[in-house]
Amino acid sequence: MIASASAPPRLENRRLLPLAVAGGAIGAVINVAIALIAPALIGGAVQISRPGSALEDLPLIAVIAASIIPAFVAALVLWLLGRFVKTPIQIFQIIAIVITLMSLFSPFAIPTSLGAQLTLCLMHIVAAASITLALSKAKA
């Protein structure tokens, strides 16, 4: 008996934009909830710093933007992978995991409380997971 290799499912490009919006929006909603709840749990505001400036409270618009904008970048990456590789979803997921793990280092460069740093790490994981899971449904 000869085993037949089934072709991997093709990427459905029409779904990339709506899935990116959905993944980014889900991540944004969860991250806004985290940003609103975290100060009560960590005993102070979640603070960030911009280059050359002092610590400031994390603005909610930044939380929303940091959840939605990466979704569109991820959709572009997945679209490009779909054009050039046979298994774009699997490769996209590997890239997403690597980038997520790398992003977990940046909160620790902010001179703020450990609770705020861990909150920011959690928010990175939420955004990455919601975007990656949503875009992984782009199979035909």
C-alpha positions in Angstrom: 0.0 0.0 0.0 1.3 3.4 -0.9 0.6 6.3 1.4 -0.5 9.4 -0.3 0.8 12.7 0.9 -2.1 15.1 1.3 -1.4 18.6 0.2 -1.4 21.2 3.0 -4.5 23.4 3.0 -4.1 26.6 1.0 -4.2 29.9 2.7 -7.4 31.8 2.2 -6.2 35.3 1.6 -9.7 36.9 1.8 -9.9 36.0 5.4 -6.6 37.5 6.5 -7.8 41.0 7.1 -11.0 40.1 9.0 -9.1 37.6 11.1 -6.4 40.2 11.8 -9.1 42.6 13.0 -10.7 40.0 15.1 -7.4 38.8 16.7 -6.3 42.4 17.4 -9.6 43.4 18.8 -9.8 40.4 21.1 -6.3 41.0 22.3 -7.1 44.7 22.8 -10.2 44.0 24.9 -8.4 41.5 27.1 -5.4 43.8 27.5 -7.5 46.8 28.3 -9.1 44.7 31.1 -5.7 43.7 32.3 -4.5 47.3 32.3 -7.5 48.4 34.3 -7.3 45.6 36.8 -3.6 45.3 37.3 -3.0 48.5 39.3 -5.3 47.1 42.1 -3.4 43.8 42.1 0.2 45.2 41.9 -0.3 48.1 44.2 0.4 50.8 41.7 0.1 52.0 38.2 1.6 50.1 35.3 4.2 52.5 34.0 6.2 52.8 30.9 9.0 55.0 29.8 9.7 56.5 26.4 13.3 57.2 25.4 14.6 60.3 27.1 11.5 60.8 29.4 10.4 59.9 32.8 8.1 57.0 33.8 4.4 57.6 32.9 1.2 55.6 33.4 0.4 53.3 30.5 -2.2 55.0 28.3 -5.1 52.8 27.2 -4.7 54.0 23.6 -1.2 52.5 23.7 -2.6 49.2 24.9 -5.2 49.2 22.1 -2.6 50.2 19.4 -0.1 47.6 20.7 -2.7 44.9 20.3 -4.2 46.0 16.9 -1.2 47.2 14.8 0.8 44.0 15.2 -2.2 42.0 13.9 -1.9 43.8 10.6 1.8 43.2 10.4 1.3 39.6 11.3 -1.4 39.3 8.5 1.1 40.7 6.1 3.8 38.2 7.2 1.3 35.3 6.8 0.2 36.5 3.4 3.9 36.6 2.3 4.5 33.2 3.7 1.4 31.9 1.8 3.0 33.1 -1.4 6.3 31.5 -1.0 6.1 28.4 1.3 4.1 25.2 1.3 3.1 25.3 5.0 2.6 29.0 5.8 0.5 28.5 8.9 3.0 26.3 10.7 5.9 28.6 9.8 3.9 31.6 10.8 3.2 30.0 14.2 6.9 29.3 14.8 7.8 32.9 13.9 5.1 34.1 16.2 6.4 32.1 19.1 9.9 33.3 18.6 8.9 36.9 18.3 6.7 36.6 21.4 9.5 35.1 23.4 11.8 37.9 22.3 9.2 40.5 23.2 9.2 39.3 26.8 12.6 40.8 27.4 11.6 44.4 26.7 9.4 45.0 29.8 12.4 44.2 32.0 14.3 47.1 30.5 11.8 49.6 32.0 12.9 50.8 35.4 9.5 50.1 37.0 8.1 47.6 39.5 8.3 43.9 39.0 4.5 43.7 39.1 4.3 46.3 36.2 7.0 44.4 34.2 5.1 41.1 34.6 1.8 42.7 33.7 3.4 44.0 30.5 4.7 40.5 29.7 1.3 39.1 30.2 -0.1 41.7 27.9 2.5 40.7 25.2 1.4 37.1 25.5 -2.3 37.9 25.3 -1.8 40.0 22.1 0.4 37.4 20.5 -1.9 34.5 21.4 -5.0 36.2 20.2 -3.4 37.4 16.9 -1.7 34.0 16.2 -4.8 31.9 17.0 -7.1 34.1 14.9 -4.7 34.2 11.9 -4.1 30.5 12.1 -7.7 30.0 11.0 -7.0 31.4 7.5 -6.9 27.9 6.0 -9.2 27.3 3.1 
